[in-house]
């Protein structure tokens, strides 16, 4: 428990050091802040697993029987012991009906991975939004510990400052919302997507519409970089051609506007273009299988093999 509290406190301190404009390592302290707070939350989760299990062994992987046995009988930890990962924690929490705000945790995990492996430049507002979500997880979760109070975990004055910064960002977002009313060049589908997008450079959510009707531009209020709407959509799929590692593309060429902005919505079983609003079923009319996104055609609704077979019949 003390390790969890320590990680969260260090993360908060890194955040405030990063806010100091004179700190030369600002961008790395931002990453460190998120990393430490996320790690603290996971350790907090493992403490909950310890308290949920009568033999105090839920923190170990089920396959690690030797470590479990040593811990049970002799209270000795095997140096090679492996504790549960995020996936295992989620499974156990589901089993024991523990509420842990999965959506926020997944967002923190994804952001941590993106920042550690793909970018070292982070906007203040992006991190503040993530920290507020981390705060929600901590506040909600410590209710499961009868002997814990919020004062044992966080400095209220520090979190008050973070919340205030977050509120300033929300106010700026409201001003941007008003700009959208004046900038009426976007189709409904594209406008909705832009409002929920992040700057490809610094991950700021403060993207403002500007430019002309035939050349709309999104400008980041934080780093001042400018992007076309299509560039922003494509930036969210930087790895969509990871064919070498067995991955499949997640973006395709839209048959209607010819832009690489076609995405698959698995829930609605459709392909949709965020640029022009084009929609098409992702199920082959002939065999019923899912159509690969690279085989989408406006002329028919068939997968590649069925299209070849039908053409042969003709």
C-alpha positions as CSV (number, residue, x, y, z in Angstrom):
1,X,0.0,0.0,0.0
2,X,2.8,2.4,0.8
3,X,4.4,1.7,-2.6
4,X,1.2,2.6,-4.3
5,X,0.9,5.9,-2.3
6,X,4.6,6.7,-3.0
7,X,4.2,6.2,-6.8
8,X,1.2,8.4,-6.9
9,X,2.8,11.2,-4.9
10,X,6.0,11.1,-7.0
11,X,3.9,11.3,-10.1
12,X,2.1,14.4,-8.8
13,X,5.4,16.0,-7.9
14,X,6.7,15.3,-11.4
15,X,3.6,16.9,-12.8
16,X,4.2,20.2,-10.9
17,X,7.9,20.2,-11.8
18,X,6.9,19.8,-15.4
19,X,4.6,22.8,-15.1
20,X,7.6,24.9,-14.2
21,X,8.6,26.4,-17.5
22,X,12.2,26.7,-16.4
23,X,12.6,22.9,-16.0
24,X,14.7,21.6,-18.9
25,X,13.3,18.1,-18.6
26,X,9.6,19.2,-18.7
27,X,8.5,16.8,-21.4
28,X,10.1,13.8,-19.7
29,X,8.7,14.8,-16.3
30,X,5.2,14.8,-18.0
31,X,5.7,11.3,-19.1
32,X,7.2,10.3,-15.7
33,X,4.1,11.8,-14.0
34,X,1.7,9.6,-15.9
35,X,3.9,6.6,-15.6
36,X,4.2,6.8,-11.8
37,X,0.5,7.6,-11.2
38,X,-0.5,4.7,-13.5
39,X,1.9,2.3,-11.7
40,X,0.6,3.5,-8.3
41,X,-2.9,2.7,-9.4
42,X,-1.9,-0.8,-10.5
43,X,-0.1,-1.5,-7.2
44,X,-3.2,-0.2,-5.4
45,X,-5.2,-2.8,-7.4
46,X,-2.9,-5.6,-6.3
47,X,-3.3,-4.6,-2.7
48,X,-7.0,-5.0,-3.2
49,X,-6.4,-8.5,-4.6
50,X,-4.3,-9.4,-1.5
51,X,-7.2,-8.4,0.7
52,X,-9.8,-10.2,-1.4
53,X,-8.0,-13.6,-1.2
54,X,-7.9,-15.6,2.0
55,X,-4.5,-17.1,1.1
56,X,-3.2,-13.8,-0.2
57,X,-2.1,-15.3,-3.4
58,X,-4.2,-13.6,-6.0
59,X,-1.4,-11.3,-6.9
60,X,0.5,-14.2,-8.4
61,X,-0.1,-15.6,-11.8
62,X,-2.0,-18.9,-11.5
63,X,0.7,-20.7,-13.5
64,X,3.3,-19.6,-10.9
65,X,2.5,-22.4,-8.4
66,X,6.0,-22.5,-6.8
67,X,5.9,-18.9,-5.8
68,X,2.3,-19.3,-4.5
69,X,3.4,-22.3,-2.3
70,X,6.5,-20.5,-1.0
71,X,4.5,-17.4,-0.1
72,X,1.8,-19.5,1.6
73,X,4.0,-21.8,3.6
74,X,7.1,-19.7,4.4
75,X,6.1,-16.2,3.5
76,X,9.1,-16.1,1.2
77,X,8.9,-14.4,-2.2
78,X,10.5,-16.2,-5.1
79,X,12.8,-13.7,-6.9
80,X,11.5,-15.0,-10.2
81,X,7.9,-14.7,-9.1
82,X,5.5,-13.1,-11.6
83,X,2.6,-11.0,-10.3
84,X,-0.6,-10.5,-12.3
85,X,-0.6,-8.2,-15.2
86,X,-3.4,-5.7,-16.2
87,X,-5.3,-8.4,-18.1
88,X,-5.3,-10.7,-15.1
89,X,-6.3,-8.0,-12.7
90,X,-9.3,-7.2,-14.9
91,X,-10.3,-10.8,-15.0
92,X,-10.1,-11.1,-11.2
93,X,-12.0,-7.9,-10.6
94,X,-14.7,-9.1,-12.9
95,X,-14.8,-12.4,-10.9
96,X,-15.1,-10.6,-7.6
97,X,-17.4,-7.8,-8.9
98,X,-14.9,-5.0,-8.1
99,X,-15.7,-1.6,-9.7
100,X,-12.5,0.0,-11.0
101,X,-13.7,2.3,-13.8
102,X,-12.3,0.3,-16.6
103,X,-12.8,3.0,-19.3
104,X,-10.5,5.5,-17.5
105,X,-7.9,2.8,-16.7
106,X,-7.8,1.8,-20.4
107,X,-7.3,5.4,-21.4
108,X,-4.5,5.9,-19.0
109,X,-2.8,2.7,-20.2
110,X,-3.1,3.6,-23.8
111,X,-1.8,7.1,-23.2
112,X,1.2,5.8,-21.2
113,X,2.1,3.4,-24.0
114,X,1.8,6.2,-26.6
115,X,3.9,8.7,-24.7
116,X,6.6,6.2,-23.6
117,X,7.1,4.6,-27.0
118,X,6.0,7.2,-29.7
119,X,6.3,10.7,-28.4
120,X,8.1,12.8,-25.7
121,X,6.2,16.1,-26.3
122,X,3.0,16.4,-24.3
123,X,0.6,19.3,-23.9
124,X,-0.4,20.3,-20.3
125,X,-4.1,20.0,-21.0
126,X,-3.7,16.4,-22.3
127,X,-1.9,15.3,-19.2
128,X,-4.3,17.3,-16.9
129,X,-7.3,15.5,-18.4
130,X,-5.6,12.2,-17.8
131,X,-4.7,13.1,-14.3
132,X,-8.2,14.1,-13.5
133,X,-9.4,10.6,-14.7
134,X,-6.7,9.0,-12.5
135,X,-8.0,11.1,-9.6
136,X,-11.5,9.7,-10.3
137,X,-10.1,6.1,-10.2
138,X,-8.3,6.7,-6.9
139,X,-11.2,8.4,-5.2
140,X,-13.6,5.7,-6.3
141,X,-11.3,2.8,-5.4
142,X,-10.1,3.7,-1.9
143,X,-13.7,3.3,-0.8
144,X,-13.0,-0.4,-0.8
145,X,-10.4,0.0,1.9
146,X,-12.1,0.6,5.2
147,X,-8.9,1.8,6.9
148,X,-8.0,4.4,4.2
149,X,-8.9,8.0,3.7
150,X,-8.2,10.3,0.7
151,X,-5.8,12.3,2.9
152,X,-3.5,9.3,3.1
153,X,-3.2,9.2,-0.7
154,X,-3.2,12.7,-2.2
155,X,-2.5,16.3,-1.2
156,X,-5.9,18.0,-1.6
157,X,-4.3,21.4,-2.5
158,X,-2.3,19.8,-5.3
159,X,-5.3,18.1,-6.8
160,X,-7.3,21.2,-6.4
161,X,-4.8,23.0,-8.6
162,X,-5.0,20.2,-11.2
163,X,-8.8,20.4,-11.2
164,X,-8.6,24.1,-11.6
165,X,-6.3,23.8,-14.6
166,X,-8.6,21.2,-16.1
167,X,-11.5,23.6,-15.7
168,X,-9.6,26.2,-17.6
169,X,-9.1,23.8,-20.4
170,X,-12.9,23.0,-20.4
171,X,-13.6,26.7,-20.7
172,X,-11.3,27.0,-23.6
173,X,-13.1,24.1,-25.2
174,X,-16.3,26.0,-24.9
175,X,-14.8,28.9,-26.8
176,X,-13.7,26.6,-29.5
177,X,-17.2,25.1,-29.6
178,X,-18.5,28.7,-30.4
179,X,-15.9,28.9,-33.2
180,X,-17.4,25.8,-34.8
181,X,-20.7,27.6,-35.1
182,X,-19.1,30.3,-37.1
183,X,-16.9,27.9,-39.1
184,X,-19.7,26.0,-40.8
185,X,-17.6,24.4,-43.6
186,X,-17.4,20.9,-42.1
187,X,-19.9,18.1,-42.9
188,X,-21.6,16.9,-39.7
189,X,-19.7,13.6,-39.6
190,X,-16.3,15.4,-40.0
191,X,-17.1,18.1,-37.5
192,X,-18.0,15.4,-34.9
193,X,-14.7,13.7,-35.5
194,X,-12.6,16.8,-35.2
195,X,-14.2,17.8,-31.9
196,X,-13.0,14.6,-30.4
197,X,-9.5,14.5,-31.9
198,X,-6.1,15.3,-30.5
199,X,-3.2,17.2,-31.9
200,X,-0.9,14.7,-33.6
201,X,2.2,16.6,-32.3
202,X,1.4,17.3,-28.6
203,X,-1.9,15.4,-28.0
204,X,-3.7,18.6,-27.0
205,X,-7.5,18.4,-27.2
206,X,-7.6,22.2,-28.0
207,X,-7.9,21.9,-31.8
208,X,-9.5,25.0,-33.4
209,X,-11.1,25.1,-36.9
210,X,-9.7,27.8,-39.2
211,X,-8.9,28.2,-42.9
212,X,-11.2,28.5,-45.8
213,X,-14.2,26.5,-47.1
214,X,-12.1,24.7,-49.7
215,X,-9.1,24.4,-47.5
216,X,-10.2,23.9,-43.8
217,X,-7.4,23.7,-41.3
218,X,-7.2,22.6,-37.6
219,X,-4.8,24.6,-35.5
220,X,-3.6,23.5,-32.1
221,X,-4.0,26.2,-29.5
222,X,-1.1,24.7,-27.5
223,X,1.8,24.0,-30.0
224,X,0.4,26.2,-32.8
225,X,0.9,23.5,-35.4
226,X,-1.7,23.2,-38.2
227,X,-3.2,20.1,-39.9
228,X,-5.8,19.3,-42.5
229,X,-8.7,17.2,-41.1
230,X,-7.5,14.3,-43.2
231,X,-4.0,14.4,-41.7
232,X,-5.5,14.3,-38.2
233,X,-7.7,11.3,-39.0
234,X,-4.7,9.5,-40.6
235,X,-2.4,10.4,-37.7
236,X,-4.6,8.3,-35.4
237,X,-3.8,5.2,-37.6
238,X,0.0,5.6,-37.9
239,X,0.4,1.8,-37.4
240,X,-2.4,0.6,-39.7
241,X,0.1,-1.0,-42.1
242,X,1.9,-3.1,-39.6
243,X,1.8,-6.0,-42.1
244,X,5.2,-7.3,-41.1
245,X,3.9,-8.2,-37.7
246,X,0.7,-9.7,-39.0
247,X,-1.5,-6.7,-38.6
248,X,-4.3,-5.6,-40.9
249,X,-5.0,-2.1,-42.1
250,X,-7.6,-0.1,-40.2
251,X,-8.0,2.6,-42.8
252,X,-9.1,2.3,-46.3
253,X,-9.7,4.4,-49.4
254,X,-13.2,5.8,-49.4
255,X,-15.0,4.9,-52.7
256,X,-16.8,8.2,-52.7
257,X,-14.2,10.9,-51.9
258,X,-11.0,8.9,-52.7
259,X,-9.4,9.8,-49.4
260,X,-7.8,7.3,-47.0
261,X,-10.3,8.0,-44.3
262,X,-12.6,4.9,-44.4
263,X,-12.9,3.1,-41.1
264,X,-14.8,0.0,-39.9
265,X,-17.3,0.3,-37.1
266,X,-17.6,-3.2,-35.8
267,X,-20.5,-2.4,-33.5
268,X,-22.7,-1.2,-36.3
269,X,-21.2,-3.6,-38.9
270,X,-20.5,-0.8,-41.3
271,X,-17.6,1.0,-43.0
272,X,-17.9,4.8,-42.7
273,X,-15.8,7.7,-43.9
274,X,-15.2,10.5,-41.4
275,X,-14.3,12.8,-44.3
276,X,-17.4,12.7,-46.5
277,X,-19.9,10.6,-44.4
278,X,-20.0,7.7,-46.9
279,X,-21.4,4.4,-45.3
280,X,-21.5,0.8,-46.5
281,X,-22.2,-2.5,-44.8
282,X,-19.1,-4.5,-44.0
283,X,-20.8,-7.9,-44.7
284,X,-20.5,-9.6,-48.0
285,X,-23.9,-10.0,-49.7
286,X,-22.9,-13.3,-51.1
287,X,-21.1,-15.3,-48.4
288,X,-21.9,-13.1,-45.3
289,X,-18.3,-12.8,-44.2
290,X,-16.7,-9.5,-43.2
291,X,-15.2,-7.6,-46.1
292,X,-11.5,-6.6,-45.7
293,X,-11.3,-2.8,-45.7
294,X,-8.9,-2.8,-48.6
295,X,-11.5,-4.6,-50.8
296,X,-14.4,-2.1,-50.3
297,X,-16.0,-0.9,-53.5
298,X,-18.8,1.5,-54.2
299,X,-20.0,-0.6,-57.2
300,X,-20.9,-3.7,-55.1
301,X,-21.0,-5.1,-51.6
302,X,-18.9,-8.3,-52.1
303,X,-15.6,-9.6,-50.7
304,X,-12.8,-10.2,-53.1
305,X,-13.2,-14.0,-53.6
306,X,-17.0,-13.6,-54.2
307,X,-16.5,-10.8,-56.6
308,X,-14.1,-12.9,-58.6
309,X,-16.5,-15.9,-58.5
310,X,-19.4,-13.8,-59.6
311,X,-17.4,-12.2,-62.4
312,X,-16.5,-15.7,-63.7
313,X,-20.2,-16.6,-63.7
314,X,-20.9,-13.6,-65.9
